[in-house]
């Protein structure tokens, strides 16, 4: 139980630290948010929990492919925010990401990469 609490606390701390830094510096906050901190933590947690190397490698592999369809959201969000406000923009970007993911998964399926 202590291990799970430690994992939650460390992971949450990173999110809080990044958001606090972003309040002070847009660029540094963006840089830190762009780093794969959560993925790196997940890889460390998997390793420390003695998961097979194949599972750890698969996590990194699929993370790469899942990140790609999220990228358009980061371009659309700043464009929509002044026009729609925060919550509608967030919803529109979530929907955009789902559509991009579905289309991306269909394209990758033709190359033998199954994301679903």
C-alpha positions in Angstrom: 0.0 0.0 0.0 2.9 2.4 0.8 4.3 1.7 -2.7 1.0 2.8 -4.4 0.8 5.9 -2.2 4.5 6.8 -3.1 3.7 6.3 -6.8 0.6 8.6 -6.6 2.4 11.2 -4.6 5.5 11.4 -6.9 3.3 11.4 -10.1 1.0 14.1 -8.7 3.9 16.2 -7.5 5.3 16.3 -11.0 1.9 17.6 -12.4 1.7 20.2 -9.6 5.3 21.4 -10.1 4.8 21.7 -13.9 1.6 23.7 -13.4 3.2 26.0 -10.8 6.2 26.6 -13.1 3.8 27.3 -16.0 2.1 30.0 -14.0 5.5 31.8 -13.8 6.9 31.0 -17.2 5.0 30.0 -20.3 8.0 28.8 -22.1 9.5 26.8 -19.2 6.1 25.4 -18.3 5.6 24.3 -21.9 9.0 22.8 -22.1 8.5 20.8 -18.9 5.0 19.7 -20.0 6.4 18.6 -23.3 8.9 16.3 -21.7 7.7 12.8 -21.3 7.9 13.0 -17.5 4.8 10.8 -16.9 6.0 8.2 -19.4 9.5 8.2 -17.8 7.9 7.7 -14.4 5.7 4.9 -15.7 8.7 3.2 -17.2 10.5 3.5 -13.9 7.5 2.2 -12.0 7.2 -0.8 -14.3 10.9 -1.6 -13.9 10.8 -1.3 -10.2 7.8 -3.6 -10.1 9.9 -6.1 -12.0 7.7 -6.2 -15.1 9.1 -8.0 -18.1 11.3 -6.0 -20.4 8.9 -6.7 -23.3 6.1 -5.0 -21.4 8.3 -2.0 -20.6 9.4 -1.8 -24.2 5.8 -2.1 -25.5 4.7 0.7 -23.2 7.3 3.0 -24.8 6.4 1.8 -28.3 2.7 2.4 -27.9 3.2 5.7 -26.1 5.1 7.0 -29.2 2.2 6.1 -31.4 -0.5 7.5 -29.1 1.3 10.9 -28.8 1.3 11.6 -32.5 -2.5 12.1 -32.9 -2.6 14.4 -29.9 -0.3 16.9 -31.5 -2.9 18.8 -33.6 -4.7 19.7 -30.3 -1.7 21.8 -29.2 -2.0 23.8 -32.4 -5.8 24.2 -32.4 -6.2 25.0 -28.7 -4.5 28.5 -28.8 -6.5 29.3 -31.9 -9.9 28.4 -30.4 -9.4 29.6 -26.9 -10.0 33.4 -27.6 -13.0 32.6 -29.8 -14.8 29.9 -27.7 -13.5 30.2 -24.1 -11.8 27.6 -22.1 -14.3 24.8 -21.6 -15.7 24.7 -25.2 -12.1 24.8 -26.5 -11.1 22.0 -24.2 -14.1 19.9 -25.4 -13.5 20.7 -29.0 -9.8 19.7 -28.6 -10.8 16.5 -26.9 -13.1 15.6 -29.7 -10.5 16.6 -32.3 -8.0 14.3 -30.6 -10.4 11.4 -30.6 -11.1 11.9 -34.3 -7.3 12.2 -35.1 -6.7 9.1 -33.0 -9.3 7.0 -34.8 -8.1 8.1 -38.2 -4.4 7.6 -37.2 -5.3 4.1 -35.9 -7.0 3.3 -39.2 -3.9 4.4 -41.2 -1.4 2.6 -39.0 -3.5 -0.6 -39.3 -2.5 -0.7 -42.9 1.2 -0.8 -41.8 0.6 -3.6 -39.3 0.5 -1.4 -36.2 -2.7 -2.1 -34.2 -3.5 0.6 -31.7 -7.0 -0.5 -30.8 
